[in-house]
């Protein structure tokens, strides 16, 4: 490693640097938390004040809008008083009357007079006075004006004349207590005749850019918006007011002239009702705009704080360097504590306090370590002698890795010592599954204060496998992290001999089929599991015409035929079914989880397979037949012997009926060849 890299690593691990970093971190954390708390508190108060100001401004706007609507309604009311039934009936006089109202006309996009049947008599707009031949009889606001005989402000509707969205202020024309007509003024929403200078984009009220002012009717449909394409759409389509609108609807959709404050992420939203028209004025101002000056000030303050922290850090690092100079001398001496290059009393710093005490401790540690190393060397020599002389493989593992292995273990595994040390113990197991299964068994044994003993397939370096017997004990039962001592011996021959003995105890040596002992064990298990072991079937097979083979061909021919029969039966059944030679020329099948009909089909296949055997022997060929009985296991079957007796009885019934057939337990079930 180059000198400058060593220098960097030294400084990164330096105590001076760590103390400096810790102090700077504490300073940064303290300043940061104080700044955060102060800014949060300031933001909270600013938002509270601006919420109040925004609500006041919204209420003021709603009040101004309400006065405008009231003024327009009064103007219509005064004009309506000048109309009577005679003027309404005379189109010429009505036209002259409409032309004589330039002041009223200036407040509306158009004026019209309608009769009580809904037909517009005359309309006055920029194109002049004319009959548009339009009926308003189906319009709700018109019907309410005639029915209730009072001023009505309509909901936003598409104009029957121009098709653009409008709001209509309707005033009844009275004759006594009877409505004889309707005088109405039309406000175009697209041109904002009524709402001009209230909802323009770029509203700079109180020098606040980004204010959104929207007016809706009582059902939440937009009648004024800086974006004209949103007119008559639901307010829920406006992203800056969606949450506030949802909250307002959930609270009952109240129209409050006194104003409401509503919640909207990132916005200060207020609402006020327009009393004269049941409209709503919505006002939204981004919180970021309100808090921008404060955040600018915070950034400047943090910049000054960062500069101060850098200066203080440099001063602290310099001061620590001076204070900890004896510590560097102590570090240099400690690096040569055990190399024998210095006298044990030379090179130590002259210091008091913690550094002086640390120097004295290191001197004592050096002396103690020298004695300990001598003792450990002696112990390791003795341990090496024991491991070399041991006739079994010995290993010490910690954290599932080899830390010490004997020569016998290396020979057993076909590996060098350096190929095992530091490697995972899993390396010597034949399968990962076996290694994963070993862990819980070892933990259980050690937890019971016992040694672990077990046999596992193991792997040599050349890929060959052998059975190894593992014995393990923890070095310290109270401290599992101390490691484990293992002995490993090759028991392949013993395992093979045991397997052969176990196999021969339950199998027929001639045919390889299971014997009567294996059948009895399986039957006992089935009866112990009743009724969960249902359905199950027992098949008894008795060979027909087998004795002549022994008589004419000898026992060797008979043995060959028995082997062929066992092989033919095995080809007709499932891997889990039990094929049994019960004695002489008799066989049996145990079919678990098998219905009676399926068992009859299997029995018929077995009968056909046996009948199809042709055994060439000398100058002759031999064949046999089979009589087969099938019995079903029932919940009330009287034990294994009773079940065997039922199957034997079915087989004897076949014999009595002429042989070469399958019987399922009754005379009608007999199936002849």
TORMI-159179 format. One record per residue: residue in three letters; x, y, z of N, C-alpha, C, O in turn. Coordinates in steps of 0.2 Angstrom, whole numbers, plus 5000, padded with zeros to 4 digits. Each point is the difference from the previous one (the first is absolute). Example, Ala and Ser with C-alpha at 12.3 -4.5 7.8 and 13.67 -1.06 7.14 Angstrom:
2
ALA506649725039499650065000500450065000500549995003SER499350064993500450065001499650055003500350065001
END
This chain:
673
UNK500449945000499650065000500450065000500550015004UNK499450044992500450064999499950045007499650005004UNK501050044997500050045006499450055001499750015006UNK500150024989499450055000499449965002499550035003UNK500449914994499449965002500049985008499550015003UNK501149974999500049995007499950065004499750005006UNK500550064992499950065004499250015000499850025005UNK499949974989499350015000499649965005499650025004UNK500649914996499749955004500150025008499649995004UNK501050044997500250015007499650065002499750005006UNK500250054990499550065002499349985001499750025004UNK500149934991499349985001499949965006499450015003UNK501149965000499949965006500250045006500049975006UNK500250094993500350045006499550025005499450024998UNK500849975008499550025006499950084999499450025002UNK501150024997499950074999499450024995499650045001UNK500549924993499550014995499349985002499550034999UNK500549915005499349985002499750045005499450025000UNK501050015005499850055005499750064997499550035001UNK500949994994499850064996499449994996499550045001UNK500449914996499449984996499449995005499550034998UNK500649945008499550005005499750075002499450015001UNK501150035001499950075002499650044995499550035001UNK500849964993499650044994499349974999499650044999UNK500449895001499349974999499550035006499450014998UNK500949995008499550035005499850074999499550025001UNK501050024997499950074998499550014995499550045000UNK500649924994499650004995499349985002499550034998UNK500449925006499449975002499650065004499450015000UNK501050025005499750055004499750064996499550025001UNK501050004995499850064996499449984995499550045000UNK500549904997499549984996499350005003499550024998UNK500549945008499450005004499750065002499450015000UNK501150045003499750065002499750044994499550035000UNK500949974994499750034994499449974998499550044998UNK500449905002499449964998499450025004499550024998UNK500749985009499450025005499850074999499450025000UNK501150034999499850074999499650014994499550044999UNK500849934995499750014994499349975000499550034997UNK500449915006499349975000499550045004499550014998UNK500850025008499650045004499850074996499450025000UNK501150004996499850064996499549994994499650034999UNK500549914998499649984995499349995002499550024997UNK500449955009499449995003499650075001499450004999UNK501050045004499650075002499950044993499550035000UNK500949964995499950034994499449984997499650034997UNK500349905003499549974997499350015003499550014997UNK500550005010499450025004499850074998499450014998UNK501150045002499850074998499850004993499550034998UNK500849934997499850014993499349964999499650024996UNK500349935008499349974999499550055002499550004997UNK500650045009499550055002500050054994499450024999UNK501150014999500050054994499649974994499650044997UNK500649905001499749974994499249995001499650024996UNK500249965010499350005002499750074999499450004998UNK500950055005499750065000499950034993499550034998UNK501149964998499950024993499549964996499650034996UNK500349915005499549964997499350025002499550014996UNK500450015010499350025003499950074997499450014997UNK501150035002499950074997499849994993499650044997UNK500849924999499849994993499349974999499650034996UNK500249925009499349984999499550055002499550014997UNK500750045008499550055001500050054995499450024998UNK501150004998500050044994499649974995499550034997UNK500649905002499649974995499250005001499650014996UNK500349985011499350005002499750074999499450004998UNK501050055003499750074999499850014993499550034998UNK501049954998499950004992499449974998499650034996UNK500349915007499449964998499350045002499550014996UNK500650015010499450045003499950064996499450024999UNK501150024999499950064996499749984994499550044997UNK500749914999499749984994499349985001499550024996UNK500349945009499349985001499650075002499450004997UNK500950045006499650065001499850044994499550034999UNK501149984997499950034993499449974996499650034997UNK500449905003499549964996499350015003499550014997UNK500550005010499450015004499750064998499450014999UNK501050055001499750064998499850014993499550034999UNK500949934997499750004993499449964999499650024996UNK500349935007499449965000499450035002499549994998UNK500650065007499450045002499750044995499550025000UNK501050004995499750044994499749964995499750034995UNK500349915005499649964995499349985003499949995006UNK499650014989499449975002499749964995500449984995UNK499049995006499849954995499950034993500049964995UNK499850105005499950034993500650014996500049984994UNK500550045010500750004996500249934998500349994994UNK499649965010500249934998499649984994500349964996UNK499150065004499549984994500250034994499849974994UNK500550095006500150044994500849994998500450035004UNK499749944991500749994998500450064998500650015002UNK499150044995500350064998500250045007500550035000UNK499049985004500150035006500649975005500450035003UNK499649904996500549965004500750014997500450015004UNK499650004989500650014997500350075002500650015001UNK498950044999500350075002500250005007500550035002UNK499149935002500250005007500749975001500550025004UNK499749924993500649975000500650054998500550005003UNK499450044991500550044998500150065004500550045000UNK499049975005500150065005500349985006500050045005UNK500349914995500449975006500749994999500349955002UNK500150104995500750004999500449995007500549964999UNK499350075006500449995006500049935003500549975002UNK498950004998499949935002500349964995500349955003UNK499750064991500349964995500749995001500449954998UNK499950115004500850005001500249955006500649995000UNK499049995004500249965005499949924998500349965004UNK499450034991499949934998500249994993500150044996UNK500149895002500149994993499450004996500150024994UNK499349975009499450014996499450005005500149985006UNK499450054992499450005004499449974996500050004994UNK499549975009499549974997499350005004500150005006UNK499450014991499350005003499749934997499949994994UNK499849975011499749944998499350005003499950035006UNK499649944991499449995002499949945005500549965000UNK498950045003500049955005500049934997500149955004UNK499750044990500149934997500749984998500149954997UNK500450105004500749984999500350034994500650004999UNK498950024996500350024994500350075001499750055003UNK500949964994500450075000499650054995500049984995UNK499850075008499650054996500550044996500050014994UNK500550025009500550044997500749995004500049995006UNK500550024990500749995003500450064998500050014994UNK500450025010500450064998500749985002500249985006UNK500350024989500749985001500450054995499750054997UNK500949935002500450044995499850004993500150044996UNK499549915002499750004993499350045000499850014994UNK500050025011499450045000499449975004500149955004UNK499350074995499449975003499749964994499850024995UNK500049925008499749954995499649945004500150005006UNK499549974990499749945003500449944998500049984994UNK500349985011500449954998499649934999500349954998UNK499150065003499649944999500249945005500149944997UNK500050075009500349955005499550005005499750055003UNK500249885000499649995006500449985006500549964999UNK499350075007500449985006499549965005500250005006UNK499349984991499549975005500349945004499749995005UNK500849984992500349945004500550025004500349955004UNK500050114996500550025005499850015007499550035001UNK500949945004499850005007499950075003499650015003UNK500950034995500050065003499450044998499750045003UNK500149954990499450044998499449975003499550045002UNK500449904999499449975003500050035008499450015002UNK501249995001500050035007499850075000499650025005UNK500650024991499850074999499350015000499750045003UNK500049924992499350014999499649975006499550035002UNK500749915001499649975005500150045007499550015003UNK501150014998500150045007500050075000499950035005UNK500050004989499950074999500550045004499950055003UNK500849934996500550045003500749994995500049964995UNK500550085007500650004996500349945001500149975005UNK500250004989500349945000500750014997500050034994UNK500649945008500649994997500149934997499949965004UNK500150034990500149934997500649975002500550035001UNK499549904998500649975000500450014993499650024995UNK501049965004500350014994499749964995499949945001UNK499950094993499649964995500350024993500350054999UNK499649914996500250024993499550044997499449985001UNK500850084996499550044998499649974994500349974995UNK499050045004499649984995500250044994499849984994UNK500550085006500150044995500749994997500149994994UNK500450025011500750004997500349935002500649994997UNK499149975007500349935002500650015005500349955002UNK499950114999500650005005499750005007499450015001UNK501049975004499850005007499850075003500450054999UNK499049955004499850075003499749995007499849945002UNK500150115001499650005006499450064999500250054998UNK499249935004499550044999499750035006499949965005UNK500050114996499750035005499350014998499950054996UNK499649925007499350014998499650035005500049995006UNK499550064991499650045004499350004998499950014994UNK499649975010499349994998499750074999500250055003UNK499449964991499650064999499349985002499749964998UNK500150095007499449985004499450054998500150064997UNK499349915003499450044999499649985006499649955001UNK500450105004499749985007500449945003500650015001UNK499149945001500349945002500249954995500149945002UNK499850074992500049954994500750024996500150064999UNK500249895000500650004995499850004993499749954998UNK500550114998499750004993500649994995499950004994UNK500750005009500650004996500649995004500050015006UNK500649984991500750005003500450044996500150004994UNK500350055010500550044997500749975003500049995006UNK500550004990500649965002500650034996499950024995UNK500649985009500750024998500449944999500049965005UNK500450044990500549944999500750025001500250054997UNK500249915007500750025001500449944996499949945002UNK500550084994500449944996500649985005500450055002UNK499649894999500649985005500750004996500550015004UNK499549984990500650004996500350075000500650005001UNK499050054999500350075000500050035007500350055001UNK499449915004500050025007499750075001500450055003UNK499049974994499850065001499950025007500150065002UNK499749895002499950025007500649995005500150045004UNK500449924994500549985004500750034997500549985003UNK499550064993500650034997500450035006499750035005UNK501049974994500550025005500049965007500350025004UNK499249934996500049965007500449934999500449985005UNK499649994989500349934999500550004995500249954997UNK500150115001500550004994500649965003500250005005UNK500149964990500649975001500550055002500150054997UNK500449935007500550055002499850055005500250065000UNK499349935004499750045005500650025005500349965002UNK499850104999500550035004499850035006500350055003UNK499149935000499850035006500549995006500249955001UNK499950105002500550015005500749974998500449975003UNK499850044990500649984997500149935000500649975001UNK498949994999500049935000499949974993499450004998UNK501149974999499949974993499849935001500349975004UNK499350004992499849935001499349995003499849955001UNK499950115001499349995003499549974995500050034994UNK499749925008499449984995499450015004499849995005UNK499750054991499450025002499549974995500050004994UNK499549965009499549964996499350025004500050005006UNK499550004989499350015003499649944997500049994994UNK499649985011499649944998499350025002499950045004UNK499649924993499350005003500049965006500549975002UNK498950025001499949965006500249924999500149975005UNK499850014989500249934998500749994998500249944999UNK500250115002500749994998500250014993500649984998UNK499050044998500250014993500350074999499750055002UNK500849954994500450064999499650054996499849994994UNK500250085008499750054996500550054999499950054996UNK500749955007500550054999500749975001500049975006UNK500450034990500749975001500550034995499850024994UNK500849995008500550034996500149964993500150034995UNK499849915005500049964994499349994998499649965003UNK500250074991499350004998499849934998499449995000UNK501049964998499849944998499749965006499749954999UNK500450075007499749965006499350035002499749975004UNK500150074992499350035002499549945000500049964995UNK499550045009499549955001500249935002499649965000UNK501150035001500249945002500049995008499950055003UNK500049894999500050005008500750025003500550004996UNK499550035010500650025003500549955001500650015001UNK499149935000500549945001500549994995500549965001UNK499450074993500550004994500650055001500549994996UNK499450055009500650055001500449975006499949995005UNK500849994993500449965004500250055006500149975006UNK499950094994500250045005499550015006500150035005UNK499249954993499550005005499649945001499549995003UNK500849954994499649945000499949985008499549985002UNK501150015002499949985007499650055004499649975004UNK500450094995499650055003499349994998499550005005UNK500349994989499349994998499849935003499450005002UNK501049954998499749945003499950015007499549975003UNK500950075001499950015007499350045001499649995004UNK500350064991499450045001499449964999499550015003UNK500549944992499449964998499949955006499449995002UNK501149995001500049955006499750035006499749975004UNK500450104997499850045005499250024999499850045005UNK499949954990499350024999499950054994499450025000UNK501150004997500050054995499650075002499650034996UNK500649995010499750065002500350064997500650014998UNK498950045001500250074996500150055006499550025003UNK501150004999500150045006500350074997500550004998UNK499050055003500350074998500650025005500450044998UNK499649935008500550025004500749964999500550025003UNK499549944992500649974998500249935004499849995005UNK500649974991500249945003500749994998500250024994UNK500249955010500749974998500049934999499749965004UNK500650024990500049934998500749974999500550044999UNK499649905002500649974999500249984993499549974996UNK501150045001500249984994500850005000500350055002UNK499949894996500849995000500350064996499950014994UNK500650025010500450054997499750074998500350044997UNK499049975005499750064999499650025006499949975005UNK500050104995499650035005499350024997500050044995UNK499549925007499450014996499450025005500049985006UNK499750074991499450035004499450004996500050004993UNK499450015010499449994996499550055004500050015006UNK499650034989499550045003499450004995500050004994UNK499450005009499450004996499750074998500150055004UNK499649954990499850064997499250005002499649964997UNK500250085008499349995003499550014994499549975000UNK500650084996499450024996499949954994499550004997UNK501049965002499949954994500149935002500049964995UNK500250025011500249935002500649984996500049944998UNK500450115001500749984997500549995005499950015006UNK500749964992500549995004500750034997500149994994UNK500250055010500750034998500549955003500150005006UNK500449974990500549965002500750044999500050034994UNK500449975011500750034999500549955002500049985006UNK500550014990500649965002500650044999500150034995UNK500449965010500750034999500549955002499949975005UNK500650024991500549955001500450025007500250055001UNK499949895003500450015006500750024999500350045003UNK499949944991500750014998500150074999500650035002UNK499050014995500050074999500050045007500450055001UNK499249925004500050045006500649995004500350045003UNK500049904996500649985004500750024997500549995003UNK499450034990500750014997500450055003500649985000UNK499250085003500550045003500349975006500650015001UNK499049955003500349975006500549954998500549995003UNK499449974992500549954998500650034997500549975000UNK499450084996500650044998500550025006500649995000UNK499050045005500450025006500349945003500650005003UNK499149944998500249945003500749984996500549985003UNK499450024990500649984996500650045002500649985000UNK499350095000500650045002500249995007500750005001UNK498949995004500249985006500449945001500549995003UNK499349964993500449935000500750014997500449975002UNK499650084993500650014996500550035005500649985001UNK499250075003500450035005500249955006500649995002UNK498949974999500249945005500549954998500449985004UNK499550014989500549954998500750035000500549965001UNK499650104997500750035000500250005007500649995001UNK499050035004500250005007500249935002500549995004UNK499249964994500149935002500749984997500449975004UNK499850054990500649984997500650035004500549975001UNK499450105001500550035004500149975006500649995002UNK498949995002500049975006500349935000500449985004UNK499549994990500349934999500750005000500449965002UNK499950094994500750014999500350015006500649975002UNK499150085002500350015007500049945004500549995004UNK499049984996499949945005500649944998500349975004UNK499750024989500549954998500750025002500449965002UNK499850114997500750025002500149995008500549985002UNK499050045002500149995007500049935002500449985004UNK499249974993500149935001500749974998500349965003UNK499950074991500749974998500550025006500549965001UNK499550105001500550025006499949955006500449985003UNK498950014999499949975006500249924999500249975005UNK499750004989500149935000500649984997500149954997UNK500450105003500749984997500349945004500349964997UNK499750045010500249945003499749944998500349945000UNK499150064998499649944998500349974993500049945000UNK500350104996500349984994500749965002500149954997UNK500250085008500649975002499949935003500349954999UNK499150055005499849935003499849954994500149945001UNK499650094994499849954995500649974996500049944999UNK500550105000500649984997500449945004500249954998UNK499850075009500349955004499649935001500349955000UNK499050064999499649945001500149964994499949935000UNK500250104994500149964994500649955000500049954997UNK500550075007500649955001500049975007500549985002UNK498950015001500049975006500249935001500349985005UNK499649984989500149935001500649984995500149944998UNK500250114998500549984995500749995003500449984996UNK499750045010500649995004500650054997500549995002UNK499350074995500550044997500150065005500550035000UNK499149975006500250065005500049965006499749955002UNK500750095003499949985007499350015003499750054998UNK500149915006499350015002499950065004499450025001UNK501150025001499950065004500250064996499950065002UNK500349934991500250064996499450024995499649964999UNK500450104999499550024995499450025002499550024996UNK500349985011499350015002500050085002500550035002UNK498950004996499950075001500050025007499749965004UNK500550104998500050025007499350045000500050064998UNK499549925005499450035000499649985006500149955003UNK499450094999499649995006499349984997499950004994UNK499649995011499350004998499949934996500349955002UNK499250054994499849944996500649974996500149945000UNK500350104997500549984995500649965005500249954998UNK499950085007500549975005499849935002500449955000UNK499050055003499749945002500049944994500149955002UNK499750084992500049954995500749974998500049944999UNK500550105002500749984999500249945005500349954998UNK499550065008500149955005499649944999500349945001UNK499150074997499649934998500449974994500049945001UNK500250094994500349974995500749965002500149954997UNK500250085007500649975002499949935004500349954999UNK499150055005499849945003499849954995500149945001UNK499550084994499749964995500649964997500049944998UNK500550105000500649974996500349955004500249944998UNK499950075009500349945004499649945000500249955000UNK499150065001499549955001500049964993499949945000UNK500150094995500049974993500649964999499949944997UNK500650085005500649964999500049935004500149954997UNK499650055009499949945004499549964996500049945000UNK499450094998499549964997500249974993499849944999UNK500650094997500249974994500449945001500049954997UNK500550055008500449955002499549945002500149944998UNK499450075006499649955002499649974994499949945000UNK499850104996499649984994500449964995499849954997UNK500950075003500449964995500149935003500049954996UNK500050045010500149935003499449964999500049954999UNK499450095002499349965000499949984992499849944999UNK500450104997499949994993500449944997499849964996UNK500850035007500549954999499749935002500049954996UNK499750055010499749945003499449984996499949954998UNK499650105000499449994996500249974993499749964998UNK500850074999500249974994500249935000499949964996UNK500550025010500249935000499449965001500049944997UNK499550085007499449965001499649994993499849944999UNK500150114998499750004993500349954995499749974996UNK501050045004500449954995499949935002500049964996UNK500050025011499949935002499349984999499949945001UNK499650104999499349975000499849964994500250024995UNK499549925006499849964994499450034996499849974995UNK499950085008499450034996500150074999500550035002UNK499150004993500150074998499750045005499549995003UNK500950064999499850055005500050074997500550024996UNK499050025006500050074997499750055005499649975005UNK500650094995499750055005499750054995500350034996UNK499149995005499650054996499850055004499849995006UNK500150074992499750065003499750044994500350014995UNK499150015007499650044995499949954993500050034995UNK500049915006499949954995500550004995499949984994UNK500750045008500649994996500649965004500050015006UNK500449964990500549965002500650055003500250044996UNK500049955010500650045003500649955001500550025001UNK499349925000500549955002499849934997499549985001UNK501049984995499849944998500649955001500650025000UNK499349925001500549955001500249974993499750004995UNK500949975005500349964994499549954998499949994994UNK499849975011499649944998499450034997499749974995UNK500050095007499450034996500250024993499649994996UNK501050045003500250014994500049944995499850004994UNK500549955009500149944996499349974998499949974995UNK499650035010499449974999499650044995499649974996UNK500550105004499650044995500450014993499850024995UNK500949965005500450004994500150084999500150024994UNK500050025011500250074999500650025004500149975006UNK500250084992500650035004499750045006499450025000UNK501049995005499850045005499850074998499550035003UNK500950004993499850074998499450014995499750055000UNK500149894998499350004996499450005005499550014997UNK500649975009499550005005499950065004499550025002UNK501150005001500050055004499750074998500150024994UNK499450005010499750064998499449994995499650054999UNK500349894999499449984996499449985004500049985005UNK499450034991499449985004500049935001500249964995UNK499550025010499949925002499649974995500049944999UNK499550104998499649974995500449974994499749964996UNK500950055003500449984994500049925000500149984995UNK499949995011500249935000499349965000500049945000UNK499450095000499449965000499849994993500150044995UNK499649905004499849984993499450044997499950014994UNK499750025010499450044998499950065005500150005006UNK499750064991499850065004499549985005499950035005UNK499649934992499449985004500249975007499750015005UNK500849944994500249975006500350045005499950005006UNK500550054991500450055005499550045003500150025006UNK499450014991499450045003499749965005499750035005UNK500249904994499649965005500449995006499749985006UNK501050024994500449985005500050055006500049995006UNK499950084992500050055005499549995005500250005006UNK499250004993499549995006500149945004499950005006UNK500449944991500149945004500650025005500049975006UNK500550064991500650025005499750045005500250005006UNK499450054993499850055005499649965005500050025006UNK499649944992499649965005500449965005499950005006UNK500649974991500549955004500450055005500049985006UNK500250074991500450055005499650035005500250015006UNK499250014992499550035005499849955005499850025006UNK500249914993499949955005500649985004500049955004UNK500650094995500649985003500349944998500349965004UNK499650024990500249934997500550014994499950064997UNK500549895002500450014994499549984994499649965000UNK500650064994499649994994500449944997500650004999UNK499049954999500249944996499649994994499449995001UNK500850004993499649994994500449984994500650015000UNK499149954995500349984994499750044994499450015000UNK501150014996499850044994500449994994500649985001UNK499150024993500449994994500550064999499850065001UNK500849924998500650065000500349994993500049954997UNK500450115002500350014993500750005000500350045004UNK500149924992500750015000500250054994499550024997UNK501150005003500250054995499949984993499950044996UNK500249895003499949974993499349994998499949984995UNK499650045009499349994999499749945002499449995000UNK501049965003499749945002499750015007500250055004UNK499349914998499650015006500249945005500249944998UNK499750075008500049955005499650025006499850065001UNK500049895003499650025006500550015006500549965002UNK499450105001500450025005499650015007499550025000UNK500849955005499750015007500350065003500650015001UNK498950045001500250065003499950005007499549975003UNK501050055001499950015008500250075001500650024998UNK499050025006500250075001499850025007499549985003UNK500950065000499950035007500250074999500550024997UNK499150035007500350075000500650005004500149975005UNK500350084993500650025004499850025007500349985005UNK499250074995499750025007499250004999499850054996UNK499949915007499350005000499650065001499550024998UNK500850025007499750075001500250054995499750065001UNK500749934995500250054995500049974993500649984998UNK498950014998500049974994500550034995500249964995UNK499950105005500550044996500749975001500450024995UNK499749945010500749985001500249944995500649994999UNK498949984998500249954994499849935003499749995005UNK500449974990499849935001500649954998500350014995UNK499849945009500549944998499649954997499549975003UNK500850004991499749954996500549944999500650014999UNK499149935001500449944998499649974994499350005001UNK501049984994499749974994500349944998500749995000UNK498949955000500349944998499649974994499450014999UNK500949954997499749974994499649935002500449965002UNK499050044998499649945002499649984994499449975000UNK500950044994499649974994499949935000499449984998UNK501049985004499949935000499549985005499649954998UNK500450085008499549985005499350024998499549965001UNK500550104995499350024998499749954995499449984999UNK501150004996499849964995499849935002499549974998UNK500850005007499949945003499350005004499649965000UNK500350105004499450015003499450004995499449985001UNK500750064994499450014995499949934997499449984999UNK501149984999499849934997499749965005499549964999UNK500650045008499749965005499350035000499549955001UNK500450114999499350035001499649984994499449985001UNK500950024993499649984994499849935000499449984999UNK501149975003499849935000499549985005499749954999UNK500250095006499549995005499350014998499649975003UNK500350074992499450014997499949994993499550024997UNK500949945000499949984993500249934998500449975004UNK499350004991500149944998500749994996500050044995UNK500449925007500750004997500049984992500450024996UNK499149945003499949974993499850054995500350024995UNK499150015006499650054996500250075001499850044995UNK500449985011500150075001499450035003500050065002UNK499449914998499450025002500050015008500449965003UNK499150085000500050005007499849935003499649964996UNK500550035010499849935003499450015005499850065000UNK500049895003499450005004500150055006499550035002UNK501149975001500250055005499850074998499750045004UNK500649984990499850074998499350014999499750055001UNK499949904996499350014999499650005007499650055001UNK500649915004499750015007500150075003499650035003UNK501050004996500250075002499550054997499850045003UNK500249954990499650054997499249995001499750055001UNK500149895000499349995002499850035007499550035001UNK501049965004499950035006500050075000499650035004UNK500850014992500050075000499350024997499850055002UNK500049924993499350024997499549995005499550055000UNK500449905004499549995004500150055006499550025003UNK501150004999500150055005499750074998499850045004UNK500249974989499850074997499350004998499850054998UNK499849905003499350004998499650065004500250015006UNK499350024991499849994993500450044995499850014994UNK500850035008500350044996500449964994500250034995UNK499949915006500449964995499549974994500349974996UNK499050055005499649974995500050054994500250065001UNK499749924992499949934999500749964999500550034998UNK499449905002500649964999499849934998499449985002UNK501049994994499849934997500549955001500650025000UNK499249925002500549945000499949954995499449984999UNK501150014997500049954994500449945002500650005001UNK499149944999500349945001500149964993499549994996UNK501149995002500149974994500349935001500549995003UNK499149964994500349935000500149974993499650014996UNK501049975003500249984993499749934998499949965004UNK499850044990499749944998500549964996500450034996UNK499649905004500549964996500750015002500450004995UNK499850025011500750015001500449945002500649994998UNK499049965005500449945003500349964994500549975001UNK499150024993500449974995500650034997500449964998UNK499750105003500750034998500549975005500549984997UNK499450025009500549975005500149934998500649975001UNK498849994998500149934999500449984993500449965000UNK499550084995500349994994500650034998500549984998UNK499650095005500650044998500450005006500650034999UNK499249955007500450015006499950065003499750054998UNK500649965008499950065004500350064997499850055002UNK500749944994500350064997499650034995499950065000UNK499749904997499550034995499450035004499850054998UNK500049925008499550035004500250075003499650045000UNK501149965002500250065003500050064994499950055002UNK500349934992500050054995499350024998499950064999UNK499649905002499350024998499850045006499750054998UNK500549945008499850045006500350074999499650055001UNK501049964997500350064998499650044995499950065000UNK500049904994499650044995499350025002499850054998UNK499949915006499350025003500150065004499650054999UNK500949955006500150065004500150074996499750055001UNK500749944994500250064995499350024996499950065000UNK499749894998499450024996499550035005499750054998UNK500349935008499550045005500250075001499650045000UNK501149965001500350075002499850054994500050065001UNK500049924993499950044994499250035000499950044996UNK499749925008499350024999499750055006499550025000UNK501049995005499850045005500450065001500450024996UNK499350035009500450065001500649995004500149955003UNK500350104997500750005004499849995007500449965004UNK499150074999499949995007499649945002499949995006UNK499949974989499649945002500549945003500550004997UNK499249965007500549955003499849934996499549985000UNK501150004997499949934997500449955005500550015002UNK499149945000500249955005500049934997499549984997UNK501049985005500049934999499949975006500450005005UNK499049974996499849985007500249935001500049975006UNK500249994989500349935001499949964994499450014996UNK501049955002499949954994499950044994500350044998UNK499149944999499850034994499450055001499650014996UNK500450025010499550055002500350075001500550015003UNK499150044994500250075001499450045002499449985000UNK500850085002499450055003500250074998500650014999UNK498950035000500150074998499650045006499449995001UNK500950065001499750055005500050074996500550034999UNK498849995000499950064996499750055004499450005002UNK501050055001499750055004499850064996500250014994UNK499350025009499650064996499849974993500150044995UNK499549915005499849974994499349975001499849975005UNK499850054990499349985001499949934997500549974997UNK498950005005499949934998500049994992500349954998UNK499450094999500049994992500750014998500249964995UNK500250095007500750004998500449945001500449984996UNK499549995010500349945002499849944996500549964998UNK498950045000499849944995500450014993500249954997UNK499850125001500450014994500749985000500349974996UNK500050055010500749985001500149925000500549974997UNK499050005007500149935000499949964994500449964998UNK499250074997499949974994500650014996500249964996UNK500250105004500650014997500549955002500449984996UNK499650015011500549955002499949934998500449974998UNK498950015002499949944997500249994993500349954998UNK499650104998500150004993500850004999500249964995UNK500250085009500750004999500349935002500549984997UNK499249995008500349935002499849954995500449964998UNK499050044999499849954995500450014994500149964996UNK500250105003500450024994500749985000500450004996UNK499849975010500749985001500249934996499649965001UNK500950054995500249934997500850005002500450044998UNK499749905006500749995002500349944996499949955001UNK500650074995500449954996500449965005500450045004UNK499649904996500549965005500249934996499549965000UNK501150044998500249944997499649994993500150054996UNK499649895003499749994994499250025001499649994995UNK500250045010499350015001499950085002500550035001UNK498949994999499850065002499450005006499649954999UNK500550085006499550005005499650065001500250064998UNK499249935004499550065002499649985006499949945001UNK499850115002499649995006499450054999500050044996UNK499549945008499450055001500050035007500449985004UNK499050054997500050035007499250015002499650024996UNK500349955010499350015003500150065005500550005004UNK499150054996500150065004499450025003499450004998UNK500650015009499550035004500150075003500650015002UNK498950034998500150075002499550015006499449984999UNK500950055006499550025006500250075002500550035000UNK498950015001500150075002500050015008499749965004UNK500750084998500150025007499450045002499850054997UNK499849935008499450045003500250025007500549985003UNK499150074999500150025007499949955005500350005006UNK499349954993499849955004500449934999499849955002UNK500750054993500349944999500449975006500350045003UNK499649904998500349975007500749995000500249945000UNK500250114999500749995001500449984994499649984995UNK501150025004500349984994499949934998499949984994UNK500149975011499849934998499349994997500049964996UNK499650085007499350004997500050024993499649974995UNK500850085004500050034993500349954995499849994994UNK500849985008500349954996499649944999500049974994UNK499650015011499549954999499550014995499849964996UNK499950115003499650024995500349994993499649984996UNK501050055004500349994993500149934998500049984994UNK500349985011500149934998499349964998500049964996UNK499550065008499349974998499850024993499849964996UNK500450105002499850024993500449964995499849984995UNK500950015007500449974995499849925000500049974994UNK499850005012499849934999499449994996499949954997UNK499750115003499349994996500250004993499749964996UNK500950075002500250004993500349934998499849974995UNK500550005010500349944999499449954999500149954996UNK499450055009499549964999499650004994499749964997UNK500350105000499650024994500349984993499850014995UNK500949975006500349984994500750034999500349994995UNK499950065009500650035000500150064994499550004996UNK501050035005500250054994499550065000499850024994UNK500050005012499550065000500150045006500549995004UNK499250074996500050055006499350005003499550004997UNK500550005010499450005004500150065005500550015003UNK499050034997500050065004499649995007499850055003UNK500149884999499749995006499349975000499750005005UNK500049984989499349975000500049964993500450014996UNK499149955004499949964994499950044994500249984994UNK499550085006499850044994500650044998500050024994UNK500549985010500650044998500549964997500550034998UNK499449915001500549954997500150024992499550014997UNK501150005001500250024993500449944997500649995002UNK499149974994500449954997500550024994499950064998UNK500549905001500550014994499650014994500350014995
END
